[in-house]
Amino acid sequence: MLCILPYKKNLFVNKYFMIYLLSMRKAKIISQNNLLQRKNSRLQSDIDSYRTLFNTDVSHKDMTADMLLNFKWSDPANLTLNDYNDIYKFNVVAKAIINKPARQTWKKRPLLITKSDREKKILNELFKTFSIFSLFESADRLCHLAEYSIIVFGFPGAPETPVDRASTIAWIQEYGQLEAIINTYDHDKLSPRYGQPLTYKIRAIVGDTIETVTYHWTRVIHISRTSKVKSDPYLMDIYNQAKDMIKEAGAGSEGIFRAACYILGIEVDKESPLLEDASEFDLLEDSAKKKQPLMETMIRAGKKTIDRGFGVVTVQGGKLKSMQSRPASPIPSFDTNSGLVSMKTEYPKRMFTGNEAGELASTQDRDSMNDTTRSRQTNFAIPYILNLFIDRLILLKFINPIDYYWKFDVLSEPTAKETAETNKLKSETIKNLISAFALGLGTLVSEKDIVKLYPELFIVPENEDV
């Protein structure tokens, strides 16, 4: 511990003590200068980096790193399959992004159209036995959640051996990429399957244990969103927005909680007894905490009264005042991210989030969703799942070769209002045509005659006799 002695009596001591203080001050100044130089150096480095960024051709990773740094987002290039699996399990937005398209695609079951009655009967029985379209929907979701998914057939024989001919199917099961890893590829450049998987290692749950089983490609249907073996996970470019939407919802809840809290203030007149000592204030004669400041005692009493919801606080020459915060609404930011989700899925925003006024989705929204679903059925479900399934059964001689195609049922029935308007228009058209024929022919014609003459103007049910 340093002690400054009287100057006159200890001139020698004080002289060296002052030199010590000056040296300490000089060292501090030098340290601060060095710190400023380092900061300036980093700042200059950042400026040079931005100059390089805007004056030269750089990779997209440089831009991505800068964007992620500013937005505090995860780098999609570093996301793993576990990341996608976790956000799907625990994030309702990510779950909707994956589930909604798959559910809409398989909502109306496809019909297999073929002239072979025998094969059609076999396949329809197979579809019914294994609930095949529900299985396809699940494989669809697993495919979009990762880079691919697979459907495994339970054919007789060792799983790792190829199948030349299949007469029975014991079971059919779908697996995601986390459970089914590509073990080997076909490296023969002369093979028609060059670059395609040869075997898979599948983690199968048997009771309370997990067993790893190798399956040959003939027992597996490989499903990808593109013609490649692996495609980018569907959530890759919307991963951060899905997390942001949950943050915004949580921020709204936190804002409501914060708004319920308050700050208690007290306005005191300059002549108020509240400025006196607590021990001299009449109202506090029986207080157990006379020694604490009077103002603190009064504020505590006011807070307890507000917390209880009842009570009386007497303040002489003062006024208690509760000040509450107003939380910022998360709706605008949430709405922006909802728009990004809509852009990704090509489904109208209200089909995901609904309408704050509780209104039903408009006809335009419904038609837009149906257009996207039809495109998905045509460009993904049929070529990458349905056709692969039938072609594999033909390859393994489970069924005879057939000419076939798939047809999805209509996605939505007309509403009661649309049906009424159609019937009204139909009735008016028939009435006008009957009048026109009566003027030209001099005789009346019946409604059925009009429908037979102009069938293209009317939608007639197949079971209706015209």
Secondary structure, DSSP 8 states (H G I E B T S, - for coil): ------TTTTHHHHHHHHHHHHHHHHHHHHHHHHHHHHHHHHHHHHHHHHHHHHHS---HHHHHHHHHHHHT---GGG--HHHHHHHHHH-HHHHHHHHHHHHHHTSS-EEEEES-HHHHHHHHHHHHHTTHHHHHHHHHHHHHHSS-EEEEE--SS-TTS--S-------EEEEETTTEEEEEE---TTSTTTTSEEEEEEEEEETTEEEEEEEEGGGEEEE-SSSSS----TTGGGHHHHHHHHHHHHHHHHHHHHHH--EEEEEE-TT-GGGS-GGG-GGGTT-TTTTS-HHHHHHHHHHHHHHHT------TTEEEEEE------SHHHHHHHHHHHHHHHTS-HHHHH--TT-----HHHHHHHHHHHHHHIIIIIIIIIIHHHHHHHHHTTSS----EEEEE--S----HHHHHHHHHHHHHHHHHHHHHHHHHHSS---HHHHHHH-GGGS---TT---
